[in-house]
Amino acid sequence: MKSIYLDHAASTPVHPEVAKVMLNIMTEQYGNASSVHHFGRSAKKIVSGARDAIAAFLGCSPEEWVFTSGGTESDNLAIFGAATAAAASGKGKHIVTTAIEHHAVLNTCEELEKEGFTVTYLPVDATGLVSLADVEAALQEDTTLISVMYANNEVGTIQPILEIGQLAAERGILFHVDAVQVLGLVPLSLHELPVDYMSFTAHKINGPQGIGGLYIRRGAPLHPRQHGGLQERGRRAGTESLAGVAGFAKAVELAVQGLGARNERALELRNMLLQELDRLIGRESYTVNGNATYFLPSILNVSIPGARTDVLLMNLDMEGIAAASGSACTSGSLEISHVLQAMKLSENLLESAVRFSTGLGNTSEEIEYVARKIETILKRLRK
């Protein structure tokens, strides 16, 4: 039986070149980057080199980059850190975000509500797109932070980040962007974007799990969430993962340099899957969820009415095909995706949605195989 991985939006295989860099460090380096002896200085050089490399590839200054344990911590640090710092300086306690954010953002906002902040959760249209007019209408005199993801992890819809950032800058409001899904698929030059904080993680770009990063624009306020050391310029205490940061830097290098080819290949595979589904089960048998113009080519979310999500995923898995129902952080739950609910999809679409996400290693032959298996499964389910 074939084994086909179409859940790259959840996590990606580590690139061989990344693994090579990490293995060299894991077998040769063991100093603490905060130690003053030569072992520590060697470790510090690795951390600084990784920071310099990532900053160069993403168009920011090294001192504006903080290493974290992943995207969730990056979101938490940005939102908690920015909101509490701004509030402490008397700039207000109102936050604006969207109803389709990752739970790393939504749950953080909910915690801040318990601490006296107010949060406006903006709606989206049927394609998962937030309206700039809605963002502007939600702003209040005490609005201190806007947090909007660059592209949705479930349906791939890309948000108007540039326009929202310009609006935030005009009003003197801090702006955070969860960019976990877009690195390597969307060109990024951080100093050219009106963004104060941007969250990243390595395991979405063929890097290691357990390492992420947060861009913090120079001068943007931030209260640390972890205490116990002066690492990361006092913004995030904790001994750095040498292999992790080096692997992350190599993954960023490969992602940025290979962006054009990566995009082209993702779009090719997406179109192929749609074409094969059209041919085998008919265009009228399924619905594509998301925006037809502003989307990540690596994510394809489709609803196939008559085939419940959990049943379809189970049958795909039995055929060796890994797909998903939504965010990996909540896929163990039987609840309908909050993203699809916010898009106000009909019940038959909500209950039959599956996300396919492509990446390193996927082939045209695999896509053809997946389409054929979907046809077979549907015939079996509809008997």
PEJOCOR-V363340 format. One record per residue. NEAR is the number of other C-alpha atoms within 10 Angstrom. Layout:
BEGIN
((NEAR) (NEAR))
END
This chain:
BEGIN
((7) (9) (12) (20) (21) (27) (23) (24) (27) (19) (19) (22) (17) (20) (18) (11) (15) (23) (19) (14) (17) (22) (14) (11) (18) (14) (9) (9) (16) (15) (17) (18) (23) (17) (13) (12) (11) (11) (15) (17) (16) (17) (23) (20) (13) (20) (22) (16) (16) (23) (23) (17) (19) (25) (21) (14) (18) (19) (15) (21) (18) (17) (16) (19) (23) (20) (26) (26) (18) (21) (28) (23) (23) (28) (30) (19) (24) (31) (28) (21) (17) (25) (27) (23) (18) (21) (16) (12) (9) (11) (18) (19) (22) (23) (26) (22) (23) (23) (21) (27) (22) (24) (17) (17) (26) (20) (13) (17) (25) (14) (12) (20) (15) (9) (11) (10) (17) (18) (21) (17) (17) (17) (19) (18) (14) (16) (22) (29) (22) (23) (16) (15) (9) (12) (21) (14) (9) (17) (19) (13) (10) (15) (24) (26) (25) (24) (25) (28) (26) (25) (26) (28) (27) (31) (27) (27) (25) (23) (21) (17) (20) (14) (13) (23) (23) (16) (17) (23) (15) (10) (15) (13) (21) (24) (27) (27) (25) (27) (23) (28) (28) (22) (20) (22) (21) (17) (12) (17) (13) (20) (14) (10) (14) (21) (23) (26) (29) (26) (28) (27) (29) (29) (25) (25) (29) (26) (32) (27) (20) (17) (25) (26) (26) (25) (26) (24) (19) (14) (8) (15) (19) (19) (19) (17) (14) (12) (12) (10) (14) (13) (17) (17) (12) (15) (19) (21) (17) (16) (14) (21) (21) (23) (25) (26) (29) (27) (30) (32) (25) (24) (26) (26) (19) (19) (20) (20) (13) (13) (17) (14) (13) (19) (17) (14) (20) (21) (18) (14) (24) (21) (15) (16) (21) (19) (15) (19) (20) (15) (13) (16) (18) (13) (14) (8) (13) (19) (15) (19) (25) (26) (18) (9) (9) (16) (20) (25) (21) (27) (27) (25) (20) (21) (21) (23) (17) (16) (19) (18) (23) (16) (13) (23) (21) (14) (18) (19) (16) (12) (18) (15) (23) (20) (23) (26) (26) (25) (20) (15) (12) (14) (14) (10) (10) (10) (9) (18) (19) (18) (23) (24) (17) (18) (20) (17) (16) (10) (12) (14) (24) (24) (22) (23) (28) (26) (26) (24) (29) (24) (24) (17) (12) (17) (14) (14) (9) (19) (21) (16) (18) (22) (21) (16) (17) (19) (17) (14) (17) (16) (11) (9) (13) (8) (5))
END
